[in-house]
Amino acid sequence: MKELFIRFVVGGTVVSFFAVLGDVLKPKSFAGLLGAAPSVALATLSLTVLKDGKAYAQTEARSMIVGAIAFFIYSLCVSRLLVRHNLPTLAVTASSILIWMAAAFGLWYAALR
């Protein structure tokens, strides 16, 4: 029950902060993006620190950063293919998952192993 309360408080606070930040930025679609991912990550990391210690949370945080970079690479590739070449969305997103996995495993191998 204590974990749920902490997750609720931390998640709610961070979601509110990022929602305000997203509301200030243009375009307004940033509000949803900024409200979800950082709040979940910060709530998870705070619970990990309390439950498993700082060293384990540090490893988790580095893994989250590598995953975010890999997702950024995937997003760049997908947006470029969709905008420049006007290809079918489902085919581009599904096949580009391989790019995401290659980027994630490559970054993991280079930075975290």
C-alpha positions as CSV (number, residue, x, y, z in Angstrom):
1,M,0.0,0.0,0.0
2,K,2.9,2.3,0.8
3,E,4.4,1.7,-2.7
4,L,1.1,2.6,-4.4
5,F,0.8,5.9,-2.3
6,I,4.4,6.9,-3.2
7,R,3.8,6.0,-6.9
8,F,0.6,8.1,-6.8
9,V,2.2,11.1,-5.2
10,V,5.4,11.2,-7.2
11,G,3.7,10.3,-10.5
12,G,0.9,12.9,-9.9
13,T,3.3,15.6,-9.0
14,V,5.6,15.0,-12.0
15,V,2.7,14.6,-14.4
16,S,1.3,17.9,-13.3
17,F,4.7,19.6,-13.7
18,F,5.3,18.2,-17.2
19,A,1.7,18.9,-18.2
20,V,2.3,22.6,-17.3
21,L,5.6,22.6,-19.2
22,G,3.9,20.9,-22.2
23,D,1.1,23.5,-22.1
24,V,3.7,26.3,-22.3
25,L,5.5,24.7,-25.3
26,K,4.3,24.6,-28.9
27,P,2.8,22.4,-30.3
28,K,0.3,21.4,-27.7
29,S,0.9,17.7,-28.5
30,F,4.0,17.9,-26.3
31,A,1.7,18.0,-23.2
32,G,0.8,14.3,-23.5
33,L,4.3,13.2,-24.4
34,L,5.9,15.2,-21.6
35,G,3.2,14.2,-19.1
36,A,3.5,10.4,-19.4
37,A,7.0,9.1,-19.9
38,P,9.0,11.2,-17.4
39,S,6.5,10.8,-14.7
40,V,6.4,7.0,-15.0
41,A,10.2,6.9,-15.1
42,L,10.7,9.1,-12.1
43,A,8.1,7.3,-10.1
44,T,9.7,3.9,-10.9
45,L,13.2,5.2,-10.1
46,S,12.1,6.6,-6.7
47,L,10.5,3.3,-5.8
48,T,13.6,1.5,-7.0
49,V,15.8,3.6,-4.7
50,L,13.5,2.9,-1.7
51,K,13.2,-0.8,-2.4
52,D,16.6,-1.9,-4.0
53,G,19.0,0.9,-3.3
54,K,20.8,3.6,-5.2
55,A,23.2,1.3,-7.1
56,Y,20.4,-0.7,-8.7
57,A,18.4,2.5,-9.5
58,Q,21.5,3.9,-11.2
59,T,21.7,0.9,-13.5
60,E,18.0,1.2,-14.2
61,A,18.3,4.9,-15.0
62,R,21.2,4.3,-17.4
63,S,19.1,1.6,-19.1
64,M,16.2,4.1,-19.4
65,I,18.5,6.6,-21.0
66,V,19.8,4.1,-23.5
67,G,16.2,3.0,-24.3
68,A,15.2,6.6,-24.9
69,I,18.1,7.2,-27.2
70,A,17.2,4.1,-29.2
71,F,13.6,5.2,-29.4
72,F,14.7,8.6,-30.6
73,I,16.7,7.0,-33.4
74,Y,13.7,4.8,-34.3
75,S,11.5,7.9,-34.4
76,L,13.8,9.8,-36.6
77,C,14.0,6.9,-39.1
78,V,10.2,6.4,-39.1
79,S,9.4,10.1,-39.5
80,R,12.0,10.5,-42.3
81,L,10.6,7.5,-44.2
82,L,7.0,8.6,-43.8
83,V,7.5,12.2,-44.8
84,R,10.2,11.9,-47.5
85,H,9.1,8.7,-49.2
86,N,5.3,8.6,-48.4
87,L,5.4,4.9,-47.6
88,P,2.5,3.0,-45.8
89,T,2.6,3.7,-42.1
90,L,2.1,0.2,-40.8
91,A,4.8,-1.2,-43.0
92,V,7.3,1.5,-42.0
93,T,6.6,1.3,-38.2
94,A,6.6,-2.5,-38.1
95,S,9.8,-2.9,-40.1
96,S,11.6,-0.1,-38.3
97,I,11.2,-2.0,-35.0
98,L,14.4,-3.8,-36.2
99,I,16.2,-0.4,-36.2
100,W,15.0,0.2,-32.6
101,M,16.2,-3.2,-31.5
102,A,19.6,-2.7,-33.3
103,A,20.0,0.7,-31.7
104,A,19.1,-0.5,-28.2
105,F,21.3,-3.6,-28.3
106,G,24.2,-1.7,-30.0
107,L,24.0,1.1,-27.3
108,W,23.8,-1.5,-24.6
109,Y,26.8,-3.3,-25.9
110,A,28.8,-0.1,-26.3
111,A,27.8,1.7,-23.1
112,L,26.3,-0.7,-20.5
113,R,27.9,-4.2,-20.7
